[in-house]
Amino acid sequence: MRNLLLLVLVLVGIWWVRRALNRPGGTDSSAGKQTGERKGVPERMVSCDHCGVHVPESEGVRDGDRFFCCEEHRRLGTQHQEP
């Protein structure tokens, strides 16, 4: 009987370790759900209207229909390039 209990405890321990290793994000999978992150999904890259650098949409700054890579470029406005 003692050997059977030991076997069950070992099997439960193996199951628990495998389950912990297979979770996305390591041992704390609830962190991504709380912040609303979607891992593995590509994010749209948008060009800055001032300098032309492409940045992820979530990291930039919008001003109406225009998009800027940072607050300083939003303040400076659109840079007009002459042909």
C-alpha positions in Angstrom: 0.0 0.0 0.0 2.9 2.4 0.8 4.4 1.7 -2.6 1.2 2.5 -4.4 0.8 5.8 -2.5 4.4 6.7 -3.4 3.8 5.8 -7.1 0.7 8.1 -7.1 2.6 11.0 -5.6 5.4 10.6 -8.1 3.0 10.6 -11.0 1.2 13.7 -9.6 4.6 15.4 -9.3 5.5 14.6 -12.9 2.2 15.8 -14.1 2.5 19.1 -12.2 6.0 19.8 -13.5 5.0 19.0 -17.1 2.0 21.3 -16.8 4.1 24.1 -15.4 6.7 23.8 -18.2 4.1 23.8 -21.0 2.3 27.0 -19.9 2.9 30.0 -22.3 5.0 32.7 -20.6 6.6 30.4 -18.0 5.0 29.9 -14.6 3.0 33.1 -14.6 0.5 32.9 -17.5 -1.9 35.4 -15.9 0.3 38.4 -16.5 -0.4 38.5 -20.3 -4.1 38.2 -19.8 -4.2 41.1 -17.4 -2.3 43.5 -19.6 -4.3 42.5 -22.7 -1.2 41.4 -24.6 -1.6 39.1 -27.6 1.7 37.1 -27.9 2.6 35.9 -31.3 0.4 38.3 -33.2 2.3 40.8 -35.4 1.6 44.4 -34.8 1.0 47.0 -37.5 4.0 49.3 -38.2 3.2 52.9 -39.1 5.5 55.6 -40.6 6.1 58.8 -38.6 4.8 61.8 -40.5 7.8 63.9 -39.3 10.9 61.7 -39.8 9.6 58.7 -41.7 10.7 56.0 -39.2 8.4 53.0 -38.9 7.3 52.2 -35.3 4.7 49.8 -33.9 1.3 51.5 -33.7 1.0 51.0 -30.0 4.3 52.9 -29.3 3.6 56.0 -31.4 1.5 59.1 -30.9 -1.6 60.0 -33.0 -2.7 63.6 -33.7 -6.0 63.3 -35.6 -5.2 61.4 -38.9 -1.4 61.9 -38.5 0.9 59.5 -36.7 4.2 60.3 -35.1 7.0 58.2 -33.5 7.2 60.4 -30.3 5.7 63.3 -28.6 8.4 65.7 -29.7 7.8 64.9 -33.4 4.1 65.4 -32.8 4.8 68.8 -31.3 7.1 69.7 -34.3 4.5 68.7 -36.8 4.7 67.3 -40.3 8.0 67.9 -42.1 7.4 69.0 -45.7 9.9 67.5 -48.1 10.5 69.5 -51.3 11.0 67.5 -54.6 
